[in-house]
């Protein structure tokens, strides 16, 4: 079985923690893969408000809090929830579609 067109190989599923995070470089893009509550999420490793890496942020109940600003984002939609440098909700986390096939993880950038 091969990945759907438009998806690129990210890593083997066995390389990911059961719960936690892993940063993977795909071309020019740093992708943060997060294992949370039995699901995998792929997001751009870039804080929407500052542009700095977000990979050291705290994951709790499938939300990610930026270590740079304290802004919290929903991992399923990228939606800005609260906190951060700006009261405006125009900053969304970039979410990448992800699929697992034959023990390999693929991401659509």
ABEGO torsion letter per residue (X at the ends): XBBBBGBBBABBAAABBABEBBBBBBEABBBBBBBBGGBBBBBBBBBAAAGBBAAABBBBGGBBBBAAAGBBBBAAAGBBABEEABABAABBBBBBBBBBBGGBBBBBX
